[in-house]
């Protein structure tokens, strides 16, 4: 096996590793509120989410081949790699992609360990930006596009990151207020039963949308690497095995659960009742699907978190833990730069060592980091058995009680 083939293999394995972390990191976006309210049992919820992520991954590949073009300049308009990066079997491009993926995975694992919902998409963009800056300079980044429309890092990543949770929170708050207003005279037990069924439907829609959007990112990265190394020639399609591998990997990651983040989003931010859960998931689905049509690189994590917070603001007497919310926002703000720093450092190390030795060393660093974080998580495990335990964290604030249902 040639050096280029080995590096390609490492890139594919690492990309699938990111896909797997994306799955368990983002399960909470769809299922945290359904688990918290008891609409679905924890293991049933993650199984349903995994199946729908699998189905969603096969539904569309429209943005797969241009996902990296949103932030870095390593591709032509037709999706093919730039000729300047193809020397030596595409080693230059493969190292940029590999280092960027490592930056994304390390951040995903760290935030999972801390139980913080953060954006896997922004971690990926951050890692790629860092490795591209290190490898190509600041000119290698697509900051604002051509100026004719919202594009580049600012238009496609930063603005949606700021606006989407705010919009989701407003929609969810309004929906929650209306729900409690309309059902004020309905007995609480009937509210819970009816809205739990509604939650199952809306949570399923969010899972389907997540699979459709997020699996494409990994498909695009792997296909780009295959084209750069000469193992694929059609920039307008995705190899079938890539689709299958990415779909099953993100589904497997989703089924794993990501219980630490599910617990934070479902129990730590707001004390959720079934009507709130349905409002949150409906708002998330509406914002995600609308933004997908507009072509924005939306974070499902930002949207889901904003929706959950909005339900706390929209329900009179709801418990809102602002300390937890503050930690989440902090994680959002530093996701892209932190992943970028790791991506840049990994590219620098790989570049110094050169070729296969460099790629091999940073891959080993990734594996070692993952093992250390997993071992650390075993000290205070969170599983399906304790994910719904009462939240003991500080920073809670109860909104003034009015005519709460």
C-alpha positions as a printed Julia matrix, in Angstrom:
405×3 Matrix{Float64}:
   0.0    0.0     0.0
   1.39   3.4    -0.99
   1.99   6.28    1.42
  -0.88   8.24   -0.12
  -3.25   5.3     0.31
  -2.36   4.95    3.99
  -2.94   8.67    4.61
  -6.25   8.42    2.75
  -7.21   5.48    4.96
  -6.44   7.53    8.08
  -8.55  10.41    6.74
 -11.52   8.11    6.05
 -11.3    6.46    9.48
 -11.01   9.85   11.19
 -13.93  11.26    9.19
 -16.09   8.32   10.25
 -14.89   8.89   13.8
 -16.16  12.46   13.57
 -19.44  11.16   12.15
 -19.78   8.84   15.15
 -19.12  11.61   17.68
 -21.55  13.83   15.76
 -24.21  11.18   16.27
 -23.93  10.72   20.02
 -23.11  14.39   20.63
 -26.31  15.55   18.94
 -28.81  12.89   20.05
 -29.91  15.32   22.76
 -31.09  17.84   20.17
 -34.02  15.62   19.21
 -34.61  13.38   22.19
 -33.58  15.18   25.4
 -37.0   16.68   26.09
 -38.88  13.48   25.19
 -36.7   11.55   27.63
 -37.01  14.21   30.33
 -40.83  14.26   30.19
 -41.17  10.49   29.94
 -42.71  10.59   26.46
 -40.14   7.98   25.46
 -38.01   5.63   27.52
 -34.32   6.5    27.16
 -33.24   3.42   25.19
 -36.32   3.58   22.95
 -35.65   7.27   22.27
 -32.06   6.77   21.12
 -33.03   3.73   19.03
 -35.76   5.73   17.28
 -33.39   8.65   16.76
 -30.69   6.36   15.38
 -33.08   4.79   12.86
 -34.33   8.18   11.69
 -30.78   9.52   11.4
 -30.0    6.5     9.24
 -33.01   7.13    7.0
 -32.32  10.88    6.83
 -28.74  10.31    5.71
 -29.98   8.71    2.48
 -32.56  11.38    1.69
 -30.29  14.07    0.24
 -26.69  14.77   -0.79
 -27.25  18.25   -2.22
 -24.7   20.05   -0.04
 -22.28  17.19    0.56
 -19.7   18.15   -2.06
 -19.65  21.84   -1.19
 -19.64  21.69    2.61
 -15.95  22.56    2.89
 -16.28  25.36    0.33
 -18.47  27.22    2.82
 -15.43  28.02    4.94
 -12.12  27.16    3.27
 -10.72  27.52   -0.24
  -9.48  24.06   -1.12
 -12.04  23.32   -3.86
 -13.06  24.73   -7.2
 -16.64  25.74   -7.87
 -17.46  22.27   -9.25
 -16.27  20.54   -6.07
 -12.93  19.33   -7.42
  -9.8   20.02   -5.31
  -7.57  22.9    -6.31
  -4.71  21.76   -8.52
  -2.08  23.3    -6.22
  -3.06  20.83   -3.48
  -2.88  17.68   -5.59
   0.91  17.25   -5.76
   2.24  14.06   -4.24
  -1.06  12.22   -4.41
  -2.98  15.02   -2.71
  -0.95  14.85    0.52
  -1.28  18.6     1.15
  -5.07  18.53    1.01
  -5.32  15.25    2.95
  -3.25  16.63    5.83
  -5.4   19.78    6.02
  -8.56  17.66    6.15
  -7.1   15.17    8.64
  -5.88  17.88   11.02
  -9.24  19.69   10.78
 -11.17  16.53   11.58
  -8.99  15.89   14.62
  -9.69  19.4    15.89
 -13.43  18.76   15.55
 -13.35  15.37   17.27
 -11.26  16.57   20.21
 -13.7   19.42   20.85
 -16.71  17.11   20.52
 -15.23  14.7    23.04
 -14.29  17.43   25.5
 -17.73  19.03   25.47
 -19.35  15.6    25.76
 -17.19  14.87   28.81
 -18.33  18.16   30.36
 -21.95  17.51   29.38
 -22.14  20.69   27.31
 -24.3   20.89   24.17
 -22.08  22.43   21.5
 -22.18  22.41   17.74
 -20.51  19.51   15.93
 -20.88  21.46   12.69
 -19.04  24.47   14.08
 -16.39  22.2    15.58
 -15.81  20.77   12.1
 -15.71  24.21   10.51
 -13.39  25.44   13.25
 -10.99  22.53   12.85
 -10.86  22.98    9.08
 -10.36  26.74    9.39
  -7.46  26.24   11.79
  -5.71  23.65    9.65
  -6.32  25.69    6.47
  -4.9   28.87    8.03
  -1.85  26.91    9.17
  -1.42  25.26    5.77
  -2.53  27.97    3.34
  -2.47  31.23    5.27
  -5.36  33.57    6.01
  -6.15  33.77    2.3
  -7.18  30.11    2.41
 -10.35  31.02    4.31
 -13.6   32.04    2.63
 -14.5   34.8     5.08
 -17.33  36.68    3.36
 -17.68  35.17   -0.11
 -17.91  37.47   -3.11
 -19.95  40.13   -1.29
 -23.05  39.6    -3.45
 -24.89  37.5    -0.85
 -24.5   36.12    2.66
 -21.68  33.64    2.26
 -18.43  32.43    3.75
 -17.62  32.07    7.44
 -19.49  35.25    8.38
 -22.66  34.66    6.35
 -22.94  30.89    6.51
 -21.56  30.13    9.98
 -21.28  33.07   12.37
 -24.55  34.89   11.63
 -26.68  31.71   11.77
 -24.91  30.75   15.01
 -25.96  34.05   16.59
 -29.45  34.31   15.13
 -30.73  30.73   15.17
 -30.93  30.16   18.95
 -32.55  33.58   19.41
 -35.18  32.87   16.75
 -35.76  29.36   18.11
 -36.15  30.71   21.66
 -38.71  33.3    20.52
 -40.71  30.75   18.53
 -40.63  28.21   21.38
 -41.55  30.84   24.0
 -44.52  32.02   21.95
 -45.6   28.44   21.26
 -45.34  27.48   24.92
 -47.34  30.52   26.03
 -50.06  29.74   23.51
 -50.2   26.08   24.46
 -50.69  26.83   28.14
 -53.15  29.58   27.32
 -55.28  27.33   25.12
 -55.16  24.32   27.45
 -55.53  26.22   30.72
 -58.86  24.5    31.48
 -57.71  21.04   30.47
 -56.78  18.69   33.31
 -53.04  18.28   33.7
 -53.1   14.5    33.21
 -54.77  14.92   29.83
 -52.26  17.6    28.84
 -49.37  15.29   29.63
 -50.79  12.31   27.73
 -51.7   14.22   24.59
 -48.55  16.26   24.35
 -46.32  13.25   24.95
 -47.67  11.72   21.74
 -47.06  15.03   20.02
 -43.49  15.03   21.3
 -42.78  11.68   19.69
 -43.79  13.05   16.3
 -41.86  16.32   16.55
 -38.76  14.64   18.0
 -38.81  12.18   15.11
 -38.92  15.05   12.63
 -35.87  16.69   14.26
 -33.95  13.37   14.12
 -34.8   12.94   10.44
 -33.65  16.49    9.66
 -30.44  15.96   11.64
 -29.56  12.82    9.7
 -30.23  14.56    6.4
 -28.02  17.55    7.25
 -25.17  16.26    9.37
 -24.3   12.99    7.64
 -23.7   14.96    4.44
 -20.78  16.81    6.0
 -18.82  13.6     6.46
 -19.83  12.29    3.03
 -18.47  15.47    1.46
 -15.18  15.34    3.34
 -14.52  11.69    2.45
 -15.45  12.2    -1.21
 -13.16  15.21   -1.42
 -10.31  13.1    -0.01
 -11.02  10.31   -2.53
 -10.93  12.79   -5.43
  -7.71  14.38   -4.17
  -5.98  11.0    -3.98
  -7.24   9.87   -7.39
  -9.62   7.18   -6.06
 -12.77   8.93   -7.32
 -13.25  11.14  -10.35
 -16.87  12.34  -10.34
 -17.28  15.53   -8.28
 -21.03  15.48   -8.84
 -21.82  12.26   -6.97
 -21.03  10.38   -3.78
 -19.74   6.78   -3.86
 -22.4    4.39   -2.58
 -20.1    2.9     0.05
 -19.45   6.39    1.43
 -23.19   7.04    1.78
 -23.72   3.69    3.5
 -20.72   4.05    5.82
 -21.64   7.59    6.89
 -25.3    6.75    7.37
 -24.67   3.72    9.56
 -21.89   5.43   11.51
 -23.95   8.47   12.5
 -26.85   6.14   13.35
 -24.59   4.01   15.55
 -23.28   7.1    17.31
 -26.83   8.3    17.86
 -27.84   4.97   19.38
 -24.9    5.17   21.79
 -26.83   7.98   23.42
 -24.54  10.78   24.5
 -26.27  10.6    27.87
 -24.22  13.33   29.5
 -25.48  15.95   27.04
 -29.01  14.55   27.05
 -29.07  15.02   30.82
 -27.88  18.63   30.63
 -30.33  19.63   27.93
 -33.27  17.66   29.3
 -32.84  18.24   33.04
 -30.22  20.91   33.62
 -31.46  23.9    31.66
 -35.22  23.99   32.27
 -37.63  21.77   34.19
 -39.7   20.57   31.25
 -43.31  19.37   31.07
 -44.73  17.63   28.0
 -46.38  20.75   26.48
 -43.01  22.53   26.69
 -41.26  19.56   25.13
 -43.58  19.54   22.15
 -43.2   23.32   21.74
 -39.39  23.04   21.87
 -39.2   20.25   19.31
 -41.71  21.92   16.99
 -39.73  25.16   17.09
 -36.48  23.28   16.45
 -37.89  21.41   13.47
 -39.35  24.6    11.96
 -36.12  26.58   12.27
 -33.87  23.74   11.08
 -35.94  22.91    8.01
 -36.4   26.57    7.06
 -32.69  27.28    7.35
 -31.81  24.19    5.33
 -33.9   25.55    2.48
 -32.0   28.83    2.7
 -28.65  27.02    2.62
 -27.33  28.12    6.02
 -24.83  25.95    7.93
 -27.14  25.74   10.89
 -26.25  24.16   14.22
 -29.01  21.84   15.42
 -27.49  22.13   18.89
 -27.9   25.91   18.98
 -31.46  25.64   17.74
 -32.45  22.88   20.16
 -30.91  24.66   23.14
 -32.54  27.97   22.22
 -35.89  26.18   21.89
 -35.6   24.53   25.3
 -34.67  27.84   26.92
 -37.58  29.51   25.14
 -40.03  27.05   26.69
 -38.8   28.07   30.13
 -39.37  31.72   29.31
 -42.78  31.04   27.79
 -44.22  29.01   30.65
 -45.25  30.99   33.74
 -43.54  29.63   36.84
 -40.99  27.55   34.91
 -37.61  26.8    36.45
 -34.73  28.25   34.41
 -31.13  27.53   35.39
 -29.28  30.54   34.06
 -25.93  29.29   35.3
 -26.21  26.23   33.05
 -27.36  28.44   30.18
 -24.3   30.64   30.68
 -21.97  27.64   30.45
 -23.64  26.58   27.23
 -23.32  30.0    25.63
 -19.66  30.12   26.64
 -19.11  26.76   24.94
 -20.82  28.08   21.81
 -18.59  31.15   21.69
 -15.33  29.21   22.0
 -16.21  26.15   19.89
 -14.95  27.48   16.56
 -11.72  29.12   17.84
 -10.81  26.19   20.12
 -11.34  23.6    17.4
  -9.35  25.87   15.06
  -6.4   25.98   17.47
  -6.33  22.19   17.73
  -6.61  21.85   13.95
  -3.75  24.3    13.41
  -1.51  22.57   15.96
  -2.19  19.15   14.42
  -1.4   20.44   10.93
   1.8   22.06   12.19
   2.98  18.83   13.82
   2.08  16.74   10.78
   3.83  19.21    8.48
   7.02  19.2    10.53
   7.18  15.41   10.57
   6.02  15.21    6.95
   3.9   12.77    4.97
   2.94   9.47    6.52
   4.9    9.92    9.8
   3.12  13.21   10.43
  -0.32  11.8     9.63
   0.36   8.74   11.76
   1.51  10.72   14.8
  -1.48  13.06   14.89
  -3.82  10.1    14.41
  -2.22   8.35   17.4
  -2.6   11.57   19.43
  -6.3   11.59   18.57
  -6.78   7.97   19.65
  -4.87   8.55   22.91
  -6.92  11.68   23.67
 -10.17   9.81   23.05
  -9.14   6.98   25.37
  -8.15   9.39   28.15
 -11.48  11.24   27.93
 -13.46   8.02   27.92
 -11.62   6.75   31.0
 -12.23  10.08   32.71
 -15.95   9.84   31.96
 -16.13   6.48   33.79
 -15.47   8.22   37.11
 -18.94   9.76   37.04
 -20.89   7.75   34.48
 -24.18   8.96   33.04
 -26.3    6.25   31.44
 -29.9    5.6    30.46
 -30.46   4.47   34.05
 -29.66   7.83   35.69
 -30.12  10.35   32.89
 -33.41  11.55   34.41
 -32.21  11.85   38.02
 -32.99  15.16   39.69
 -30.6   17.94   38.73
 -28.47  19.0    41.69
 -26.58  21.85   39.99
 -26.7   25.46   41.09
 -27.81  28.49   39.13
 -31.57  27.96   39.13
 -34.07  30.77   38.95
 -37.82  30.36   38.98
 -39.72  32.82   36.88
 -42.49  34.64   38.84
 -45.47  32.31   39.11
 -48.63  33.37   37.41
 -51.52  31.18   36.37
 -49.29  28.17   35.79
 -50.94  25.02   34.66
